[in-house]
Amino acid sequence: MFHQNKSAMSFSKNNTDKKTVTDPDQWLQRVKPLFVDKLIDLQLNEFMHTDLDRVYAPLASWIFSRFHPFTQTQVIGINGAQGAGKSTFCELLKLTLEKGFGLKVAVLSIDDLYLSRLERKKLANTVHPLLVTRGVPGTHDIGLGIETIRSLSQAHNKEITLIPRFDKATDEVLPTNKWEKFTGRADVILFEGWCVGALPQPDTYLDQPVNQLEQNEDTNEAWRRFANWELKHKYTELFGFINFLIMLKVPSFDSVFQWRKLQEERLRQCSGLNGSDGHIMDDNQLQRFIDHYERLTRYMLDEMPKRADLVYEISSEHRICETTMDHSLAEIH
């Protein structure tokens, strides 16, 4: 692996000049004020404006140079544990690709592919009670994800693709009239999610429970083996669309609770709901919810950095602090 300490990739301007039609300095100056506006819109610290030069401009430049002229849609998979900042990362990268290079960029989250509560209740009744809770492989509408990516990749100029949306505050799929409309074919799809690109665990890994949820409520191992089977089969086709895999690597699984708690608080503020009248979780509910994700999250933290094309190390302050890249891509450095 190619490793660079304390900074993201720094790409040569000449690498961009070979294929872009605008001078890098010009497009950077054009994007900078828009980038700062987006930080404000996302209620992020404005000091993060340095991340444009440090992270997003180099990555966007490489994506453009690597895949230009985009005769086929490129799917960039973005993996990261809960609270890693995947949504923010995608919004800032999307802005940089669109405003800097004029690309058409769609964002699809695996969280927006969750099955409805009714469908999950059916799984809970027929397979295992724990499947009523969204999260593990098996609780997503894989067919919808495949259909959406294919449509975004094959659409004609004026053809509209509806990108699914799921409301975490109500734990329910939004009606189609609230789904995002994307016109034409996407040059790039940013496909993000906590288990995007995940591999199934070896069967022997499933023998021992990883937490009290599994020990007390999955005594026959049916729940975790069902999720692993789904990952081994149905999810393979969906993740097979990914051309380039990025991992936002959190410091440890212990970070997930605090970071996910911040997300829950933002959700509470935006929705006006609380734990009693919606599906906003208090601390005990949140801990139980995260227990559903623990097994696969720990496994990905261990094995995915060895095979991801690009790994961004996320610091305890929620900043990208280091970058690891596959050695075969080192020529872009």
NUNUDREN-496761 format. One record per residue (C-alpha): residue in three letters; residue number from 1; x, y, z. Coordinates in steps of 0.02 Angstrom, whole numbers. Example, Ala and Ser with C-alpha at 12.3 -4.5 7.8 and 13.67 -1.06 7.14 Angstrom:
{"Ala",1,{615,-225,390}};
{"Ser",2,{684,-53,357}};
This chain:
{"Met",1,{0,0,0}};
{"Phe",2,{52,178,-35}};
{"His",3,{49,277,127}};
{"Gln",4,{54,464,153}};
{"Asn",5,{60,536,329}};
{"Lys",6,{-45,679,397}};
{"Ser",7,{-115,737,231}};
{"Ala",8,{-224,681,89}};
{"Met",9,{-160,645,-85}};
{"Ser",10,{-67,789,-167}};
{"Phe",11,{-83,772,-354}};
{"Ser",12,{26,854,-485}};
{"Lys",13,{-61,994,-579}};
{"Asn",14,{13,923,-737}};
{"Asn",15,{-91,767,-707}};
{"Thr",16,{-247,875,-718}};
{"Asp",17,{-186,979,-864}};
{"Lys",18,{-174,827,-976}};
{"Lys",19,{-360,803,-989}};
{"Thr",20,{-453,949,-914}};
{"Val",21,{-508,1095,-1021}};
{"Thr",22,{-483,1226,-886}};
{"Asp",23,{-331,1279,-786}};
{"Pro",24,{-331,1200,-611}};
{"Asp",25,{-301,1367,-526}};
{"Gln",26,{-453,1440,-614}};
{"Trp",27,{-574,1304,-566}};
{"Leu",28,{-510,1301,-388}};
{"Gln",29,{-543,1486,-370}};
{"Arg",30,{-716,1459,-441}};
{"Val",31,{-757,1316,-322}};
{"Lys",32,{-686,1390,-161}};
{"Pro",33,{-828,1512,-120}};
{"Leu",34,{-957,1379,-163}};
{"Phe",35,{-866,1256,-51}};
{"Val",36,{-870,1378,96}};
{"Asp",37,{-1055,1410,65}};
{"Lys",38,{-1087,1224,71}};
{"Leu",39,{-994,1210,237}};
{"Ile",40,{-1106,1345,308}};
{"Asp",41,{-1260,1260,238}};
{"Leu",42,{-1207,1096,320}};
{"Gln",43,{-1172,1189,484}};
{"Leu",44,{-989,1139,479}};
{"Asn",45,{-841,1241,539}};
{"Glu",46,{-778,1357,405}};
{"Phe",47,{-598,1309,447}};
{"Met",48,{-636,1151,349}};
{"His",49,{-615,1256,191}};
{"Thr",50,{-435,1193,189}};
{"Asp",51,{-504,1020,151}};
{"Leu",52,{-543,1078,-26}};
{"Asp",53,{-357,1093,-66}};
{"Arg",54,{-308,950,48}};
{"Val",55,{-438,818,6}};
{"Tyr",56,{-577,856,-117}};
{"Ala",57,{-488,947,-258}};
{"Pro",58,{-350,815,-273}};
{"Leu",59,{-476,673,-268}};
{"Ala",60,{-594,755,-392}};
{"Ser",61,{-448,794,-508}};
{"Trp",62,{-393,613,-503}};
{"Ile",63,{-569,547,-534}};
{"Phe",64,{-587,662,-685}};
{"Ser",65,{-418,616,-757}};
{"Arg",66,{-438,431,-723}};
{"Phe",67,{-611,408,-799}};
{"His",68,{-623,549,-928}};
{"Pro",69,{-715,557,-1050}};
{"Phe",70,{-845,460,-947}};
{"Thr",71,{-917,359,-1089}};
{"Gln",72,{-980,245,-950}};
{"Thr",73,{-1048,293,-780}};
{"Gln",74,{-920,268,-643}};
{"Val",75,{-981,207,-473}};
{"Ile",76,{-875,265,-327}};
{"Gly",77,{-912,163,-172}};
{"Ile",78,{-893,255,-7}};
{"Asn",79,{-889,148,149}};
{"Gly",80,{-885,208,329}};
{"Ala",81,{-955,162,499}};
{"Gln",82,{-1102,258,569}};
{"Gly",83,{-1052,438,604}};
{"Ala",84,{-897,432,493}};
{"Gly",85,{-958,578,389}};
{"Lys",86,{-1007,488,229}};
{"Ser",87,{-1151,605,185}};
{"Thr",88,{-1044,760,211}};
{"Phe",89,{-901,683,112}};
{"Cys",90,{-1018,646,-33}};
{"Glu",91,{-1095,819,-34}};
{"Leu",92,{-925,905,-38}};
{"Leu",93,{-853,787,-168}};
{"Lys",94,{-1010,805,-275}};
{"Leu",95,{-996,994,-270}};
{"Thr",96,{-812,987,-319}};
{"Leu",97,{-842,868,-464}};
{"Glu",98,{-992,965,-528}};
{"Lys",99,{-929,1143,-509}};
{"Gly",100,{-746,1106,-543}};
{"Phe",101,{-763,985,-689}};
{"Gly",102,{-942,1001,-751}};
{"Leu",103,{-984,820,-714}};
{"Lys",104,{-1158,753,-678}};
{"Val",105,{-1151,671,-508}};
{"Ala",106,{-1286,570,-421}};
{"Val",107,{-1279,515,-239}};
{"Leu",108,{-1360,353,-183}};
{"Ser",109,{-1358,298,-1}};
{"Ile",110,{-1384,118,49}};
{"Asp",111,{-1482,191,196}};
{"Asp",112,{-1613,246,71}};
{"Leu",113,{-1635,67,13}};
{"Tyr",114,{-1702,1,178}};
{"Leu",115,{-1858,-105,169}};
{"Ser",116,{-2019,-34,239}};
{"Arg",117,{-2068,-76,418}};
{"Leu",118,{-2203,-192,352}};
{"Glu",119,{-2078,-289,247}};
{"Arg",120,{-1957,-301,393}};
{"Lys",121,{-2097,-363,506}};
{"Lys",122,{-2129,-502,380}};
{"Leu",123,{-1945,-549,390}};
{"Ala",124,{-1955,-543,579}};
{"Asn",125,{-2102,-664,576}};
{"Thr",126,{-2028,-784,449}};
{"Val",127,{-1839,-778,479}};
{"His",128,{-1790,-696,644}};
{"Pro",129,{-1866,-562,759}};
{"Leu",130,{-1708,-453,752}};
{"Leu",131,{-1739,-419,567}};
{"Val",132,{-1875,-295,613}};
{"Thr",133,{-1733,-172,646}};
{"Arg",134,{-1655,-93,492}};
{"Gly",135,{-1468,-113,471}};
{"Val",136,{-1394,-281,432}};
{"Pro",137,{-1384,-355,257}};
{"Gly",138,{-1555,-427,219}};
{"Thr",139,{-1649,-271,272}};
{"His",140,{-1615,-178,108}};
{"Asp",141,{-1711,-179,-55}};
{"Ile",142,{-1567,-242,-163}};
{"Gly",143,{-1672,-249,-321}};
{"Leu",144,{-1716,-66,-302}};
{"Gly",145,{-1532,-22,-281}};
{"Ile",146,{-1483,-117,-437}};
{"Glu",147,{-1626,-42,-536}};
{"Thr",148,{-1579,135,-480}};
{"Ile",149,{-1394,117,-525}};
{"Arg",150,{-1437,42,-694}};
{"Ser",151,{-1559,181,-731}};
{"Leu",152,{-1434,316,-682}};
{"Ser",153,{-1304,231,-792}};
{"Gln",154,{-1414,207,-946}};
{"Ala",155,{-1538,352,-947}};
{"His",156,{-1560,460,-1102}};
{"Asn",157,{-1536,649,-1093}};
{"Lys",158,{-1711,694,-1032}};
{"Glu",159,{-1753,531,-946}};
{"Ile",160,{-1787,547,-760}};
{"Thr",161,{-1725,425,-628}};
{"Leu",162,{-1807,428,-457}};
{"Ile",163,{-1677,407,-320}};
{"Pro",164,{-1755,324,-165}};
{"Arg",165,{-1768,412,1}};
{"Phe",166,{-1793,337,174}};
{"Asp",167,{-1847,438,326}};
{"Lys",168,{-1747,381,479}};
{"Ala",169,{-1852,490,594}};
{"Thr",170,{-2007,387,555}};
{"Asp",171,{-1912,229,508}};
{"Glu",172,{-2007,219,346}};
{"Val",173,{-1984,231,158}};
{"Leu",174,{-2039,401,93}};
{"Pro",175,{-2174,405,-41}};
{"Thr",176,{-2105,413,-219}};
{"Asn",177,{-2163,593,-241}};
{"Lys",178,{-2029,640,-113}};
{"Trp",179,{-1889,544,-199}};
{"Glu",180,{-1752,643,-285}};
{"Lys",181,{-1769,667,-473}};
{"Phe",182,{-1610,649,-577}};
{"Thr",183,{-1616,692,-762}};
{"Gly",184,{-1510,602,-890}};
{"Arg",185,{-1360,488,-868}};
{"Ala",186,{-1243,515,-721}};
{"Asp",187,{-1057,529,-755}};
{"Val",188,{-1021,478,-576}};
{"Ile",189,{-1126,390,-444}};
{"Leu",190,{-1067,412,-265}};
{"Phe",191,{-1137,256,-182}};
{"Glu",192,{-1116,273,5}};
{"Gly",193,{-1161,170,156}};
{"Trp",194,{-1103,86,314}};
{"Cys",195,{-1086,-84,231}};
{"Val",196,{-1053,-32,50}};
{"Gly",197,{-921,-147,-23}};
{"Ala",198,{-925,-265,126}};
{"Leu",199,{-873,-447,109}};
{"Pro",200,{-960,-590,199}};
{"Gln",201,{-872,-662,350}};
{"Pro",202,{-801,-838,348}};
{"Asp",203,{-932,-954,423}};
{"Thr",204,{-822,-997,572}};
{"Tyr",205,{-823,-813,623}};
{"Leu",206,{-1009,-828,659}};
{"Asp",207,{-993,-959,795}};
{"Gln",208,{-964,-840,940}};
{"Pro",209,{-1075,-690,984}};
{"Val",210,{-993,-519,982}};
{"Asn",211,{-1109,-433,1106}};
{"Gln",212,{-1256,-461,1224}};
{"Leu",213,{-1383,-436,1084}};
{"Glu",214,{-1315,-587,993}};
{"Gln",215,{-1287,-687,1151}};
{"Asn",216,{-1463,-660,1218}};
{"Glu",217,{-1570,-641,1062}};
{"Asp",218,{-1479,-740,926}};
{"Thr",219,{-1442,-897,1024}};
{"Asn",220,{-1465,-1010,872}};
{"Glu",221,{-1358,-894,762}};
{"Ala",222,{-1499,-883,633}};
{"Trp",223,{-1499,-693,623}};
{"Arg",224,{-1314,-668,594}};
{"Arg",225,{-1304,-816,475}};
{"Phe",226,{-1450,-748,374}};
{"Ala",227,{-1366,-577,360}};
{"Asn",228,{-1202,-658,308}};
{"Trp",229,{-1291,-766,177}};
{"Glu",230,{-1375,-612,104}};
{"Leu",231,{-1207,-524,94}};
{"Lys",232,{-1130,-675,11}};
{"His",233,{-1265,-686,-123}};
{"Lys",234,{-1386,-542,-156}};
{"Tyr",235,{-1268,-400,-110}};
{"Thr",236,{-1131,-464,-225}};
{"Glu",237,{-1223,-401,-380}};
{"Leu",238,{-1258,-231,-304}};
{"Phe",239,{-1079,-203,-246}};
{"Gly",240,{-1017,-270,-412}};
{"Phe",241,{-1060,-103,-491}};
{"Ile",242,{-922,-17,-390}};
{"Asn",243,{-773,39,-495}};
{"Phe",244,{-673,120,-354}};
{"Leu",245,{-692,92,-167}};
{"Ile",246,{-655,226,-37}};
{"Met",247,{-658,189,149}};
{"Leu",248,{-682,322,283}};
{"Lys",249,{-599,229,425}};
{"Val",250,{-653,279,600}};
{"Pro",251,{-529,261,745}};
{"Ser",252,{-620,111,819}};
{"Phe",253,{-793,39,844}};
{"Asp",254,{-799,129,1011}};
{"Ser",255,{-813,293,915}};
{"Val",256,{-975,239,834}};
{"Phe",257,{-1089,266,984}};
{"Gln",258,{-1038,447,1017}};
{"Trp",259,{-1037,495,834}};
{"Arg",260,{-1203,409,800}};
{"Lys",261,{-1274,497,953}};
{"Leu",262,{-1231,664,872}};
{"Gln",263,{-1326,610,716}};
{"Glu",264,{-1476,563,821}};
{"Glu",265,{-1475,734,905}};
{"Arg",266,{-1471,821,736}};
{"Leu",267,{-1613,710,678}};
{"Arg",268,{-1712,758,833}};
{"Gln",269,{-1684,943,802}};
{"Cys",270,{-1729,934,618}};
{"Ser",271,{-1884,827,639}};
{"Gly",272,{-1953,899,800}};
{"Leu",273,{-1982,721,861}};
{"Asn",274,{-1917,635,1015}};
{"Gly",275,{-1895,458,1076}};
{"Ser",276,{-2076,441,1132}};
{"Asp",277,{-2170,503,979}};
{"Gly",278,{-2057,456,836}};
{"His",279,{-1912,341,802}};
{"Ile",280,{-1779,455,875}};
{"Met",281,{-1679,350,999}};
{"Asp",282,{-1624,383,1176}};
{"Asp",283,{-1455,317,1236}};
{"Asn",284,{-1517,144,1283}};
{"Gln",285,{-1610,123,1120}};
{"Leu",286,{-1460,187,1024}};
{"Gln",287,{-1342,64,1107}};
{"Arg",288,{-1457,-80,1063}};
{"Phe",289,{-1473,-15,885}};
{"Ile",290,{-1285,-3,862}};
{"Asp",291,{-1265,-180,928}};
{"His",292,{-1349,-237,767}};
{"Tyr",293,{-1204,-160,668}};
{"Glu",294,{-1059,-212,779}};
{"Arg",295,{-1013,-379,702}};
{"Leu",296,{-994,-321,522}};
{"Thr",297,{-922,-151,569}};
{"Arg",298,{-781,-230,669}};
{"Tyr",299,{-746,-352,527}};
{"Met",300,{-738,-213,397}};
{"Leu",301,{-622,-109,506}};
{"Asp",302,{-505,-257,509}};
{"Glu",303,{-510,-320,329}};
{"Met",304,{-568,-180,213}};
{"Pro",305,{-414,-66,231}};
{"Lys",306,{-311,-204,151}};
{"Arg",307,{-413,-203,-11}};
{"Ala",308,{-498,-33,-27}};
{"Asp",309,{-428,76,-168}};
{"Leu",310,{-417,225,-52}};
{"Val",311,{-428,237,139}};
{"Tyr",312,{-454,401,229}};
{"Glu",313,{-413,388,414}};
{"Ile",314,{-538,489,516}};
{"Ser",315,{-469,568,675}};
{"Ser",316,{-560,579,841}};
{"Glu",317,{-596,760,794}};
{"His",318,{-691,700,640}};
{"Arg",319,{-558,759,517}};
{"Ile",320,{-469,665,379}};
{"Cys",321,{-292,649,447}};
{"Glu",322,{-206,515,342}};
{"Thr",323,{-226,431,174}};
{"Thr",324,{-181,257,117}};
{"Met",325,{-190,212,-66}};
{"Asp",326,{-167,55,-168}};
{"His",327,{10,53,-238}};
{"Ser",328,{-55,29,-415}};
{"Leu",329,{-128,205,-406}};
{"Ala",330,{32,286,-344}};
{"Glu",331,{72,359,-514}};
{"Ile",332,{-61,492,-486}};
{"His",333,{33,558,-335}};
